[in-house]
Amino acid sequence: MSEGDNQAAALMWVLGLEERDIDLFVGQTPETRTQRIFGGQVAGQALMAASRTLPEERSVHSLHAYFLRPGDPTEEIRYAVDRIRDGRTFSTRRVLAMQRRNGADVAIFALTADASAGEQPVVEHSLPIPDVPRPEELPSLQELVAPYGKRAAVAMSISRAVEQRLLEDPFDRRPKSPPDTSSWAWMRVAGRLPPEQAVHRAALTFVSDLSLLSAGLARIGGGLGGDYAGSSLDHAVWFHQPVRADEWFLYQIDSPAASAGRALCFGQIWAADGTHVATVAQQGLIRPMSA
């Protein structure tokens, strides 16, 4: 088994939930150097829990979620699914992620997902893929951050299951000015995932949280390991087309507004062939490290 396949298997271990009871699933957390659980992990696991209860012919086309409390990596996460609707066209699921705190259950994350089989479109259009260098023309993340030594350890541990090709140094980003405030990165899950769309949409949701909030700092520059700390408040994903998270996709991020300590960030995702597959939105809290 290749290193990439090992990493894909590790991600599948994270997404492969234990069904403990009817509509109750338990997720595992990989070892981490951080004191909290990566938000993309909880979002991906919650989406998998919702998908496990859907009719076979229906796929999630959108999700909306709130991060309620930091996740404790030493405690298991339980995902309770509420089957809100199974109509003629759409199915809706609500998922509440819970952990134990001081002997009591508390909610750390809440997600609502909508699914359908799709239908013949009346209109059909999408954003064109930007003209940027291809992934094979760019250095690997490991090569890009090698000069930063220990400063890169946390970033590498969080993203070890995801290959990345960045168009700029993540530790030394220059301030951006309108209208050129976007950032781009090529990403893919290392190794091969199973073919089910539920897996790929959960994996894409996992990956979509990796860098999105950094768009909120684009106007002032800086980068990883800087003077600011960020925390996701909410997250939304709209799936436009079938996705392959284990093949290269381009992730464009930007932030149209920031105020009161919060930054609103948007992401657009294209497959390598130019297909516009998803749109992402997130609001996050950005504070000075000293706060």
N, C-alpha and C positions, 0 to 999 in steps of 0.2 A: 504494500500500500504506500502511495506517495505521501509526501508531507502535506500537500494540498488536500488529499483525500482524508488524511488524519484530521485536518482542521474542519473539513466539512462534516466529518463524523462527530467532532466535538460540538459543532453548532447544532447538529441533529439531536445530540444528547440534550442540549438546552431546550430545543423545541419539542422534543419527544416527551410529552406530558404523561404522567401516571393518572389513570382514571380511577379515583378512589371511591367514588359513588356516582349515582346518576347526576350528570351535569356538574360534577365537582372534580377538578383536576389539580394535580400538584406539579409544580415546576422546580427544577434544580438550578442552582447557581454555581458556575465554575469558580475556582479559586481566583481571587482578585487582590490586588494591592490596595485598592481603594476601600474606604469605609462605608460605601453605599453601593447599591446595585445599579448597574448601567441601565438607564431608562429604556433603551431600545430592547433590552432583554425582556423586561416586563411587558412592553407593548407587543413584541413578537409572540411571547407565550400566551398572552391574553387573546390575541387574534387566533392562535392555534386552538385554544380552548373553544372559542366561538365557532370556528370552522368544523370542529369535531362533532358539533350538534346540528349541522346544516343538512338539508336534503342533498343527495349526491350531485345533482345537476346544477346546483347553485354555488356561485363563488362570490366572495366578498368584493364589493365594488367601492366601498368607502368605510372609513372608521374615524371616530372622534373620541378622544381620550383626555383624561386629566390625571396628572401626577399629584397625589394627595399628600403623601409622606415619603421621605427617603426610605428605600428598601434596605433591610438588614441582610447582608450576605451570609450571615451565620444561621438564619432562620429559613425554613421552607416557605414557599409561597403557595397559597391555595387560591384557585380560580373558580368562583361560583358563577355558573352561566344561567341567565334568566331568558327563557325562550319567549320573547315578547310577542312575536308575530310570525306566522307562516301563512301568508296569503297566496293568492293565485299566481302572483308575479314576484313578490318580494318576501324575504325573511329577515327579521331583525333580532339581534341578540344583544343583551347587556351582560357585561362581565365585570365582576368585582373581585379584585385581588386583595387578599388578606394575609396578615402575619400576626404572630403573637407579640405583644408588648406588655411586659409586667403582668403576665398571667391572663391577659384579655386579648380578644381578637380586635384588630383595628384594620381599616381599609387603607391601602397604600396607593391604589390605582383603580380607575374606573374607565371602562371602554364600552362604547356602543358601536356595533357594526351592522351594516346593511348588505344584503346579498341578493342576487338574482341570476337567472340563466341568460339574461340579455335578450334582445329582440332586434328586429330589422330597424335600422336607424332612419329617421327622417332627414337629419343633417349629420354630417360627419366631417370634422376638421381637427387639426392639431397644430402645435407649435413646431416649427422646423428645428432640427438639431443645430446648435451653434457650430461654427467653423473653428475648431480647436485642434491641437495636435492629437494624434491617435495614441492609445495607451502604449503601444510598442515603441513609440518615439520618446517616451518619458522614463525617468529613473523610477525604481521601486521605492516604496516608502522607507524601507530599511536603508537604502543607499542615500536617500535624501536627508534622513535624520541622523545618520551615523556620526557626523561631527559633534552632535549635541550630547553624546554619551548617556549618562544617567538621567538627564532631563527628558529623554525620549522614552524612558522605561514604561511610564503609565500609559502613554499613547499607544505604544506597541502592544502592551498587554491587553488593552481594551479591544484593539483592532486585529489581533493575531489571526482571527478566522476570516478576515476580509483583506484581500489584496487591494492596494490603492496606488494610483498613479496621479500625483498632484501636479497642478500647473504652477504652483508657487510654494516657496518654503513655508511650512506651517508654523515655524518658530520665528520668522522674520517677515511678516506681512506688512507691506507699505500701506499707509492710509489711502483710501479710495475716495474719489469725488464723483458725484452724479455727472453724467448718466452712467459712468463705468464703475459700478459698485458690486458687480457679480463676481463670484469665484466658481471654479469648476474642478471636478475631480472624476477620474475614471475609477470605478470600483467593481468588484465581483467577489462572491464567496469563494474561498480557496477550495479546490476539489469539486466533486460533483454531488449534487443533491438529487433526491428522488424526484420523479417527474410531476408529482401532484402540484397543481396550482396553489393549493392551500399552503404547502411548504414554501414555495417561492414567494408568495405574498407576505407570509410571516417573516421570511428571511429578509426581504426588501424592507419591511417595516423595521426590523432590527437594525439594518444598516443605515436607514434614513435618519436615525438619531445621532449618528457618529459625529457629524461636523456641522449640523444645520445652525445651531445657535451661534457659532463663530461668525456668521454673517452679520450679527448685530454689532460686532466690533470693527467692521470694515472701514467705517469713516474715521476711526482713530488709529487704526493699524494695530500692531502688536501681533501676538500669536499664542501658541500653546506655551504653558509655563510662565505666562506673563503676570501682570498685577491684578487680574480680574478672575472671578470665579462665576461660573454660570450654572443654572439649574433649570431644567425643563418644567414648565407649568402645564402646558397642554400640547396635544399633538393630533394632527389629522392627516389622513392619506386618502387620495382618490385614485383608484386604479382604472386607467382608460383602456388598456389592452393586456392580454396575457403577458406575464413577465418571466424572465429567466434570471434569477439572482446569482447563478453560478457562471454567467457569461458577462463580459464587460458591459457596463452601462455608464452613461455620463450623468453626473449629478451636478446641476447648476443651483447655486444658492444665492440669495440676496435678502436684504432687509429693507422694506419700504418705510418703516416707522419704528421709532424707539422713544420712550418717555417713561417717567416715573419709575425708573429702574428696570423696566420691561422692554424687550425687543421682540418685534413681530418678524418672523423669518419665513420665507417661502423657498421651496425647492421644486425643480422640474427634473424629471428623469427620462432619459432616452436610451433605448437599446442601441447597440453598436451599429445596427443597420439603419438608424435614424427614426425608428418608431417611437413616438411619444407615449410612454407606458404609464406614467404616474405623475401626480402633483402632490406636494407635501406642504404643510403649514405647521408652524410651531410658535408659541409665545414662550419666552424664557426670561428668567430673572438674571440680571448681570449686576454683580456687586464688586467693589474693591476687595482684595484679599484681606485687608485689615478690618473690614466691617464685621 
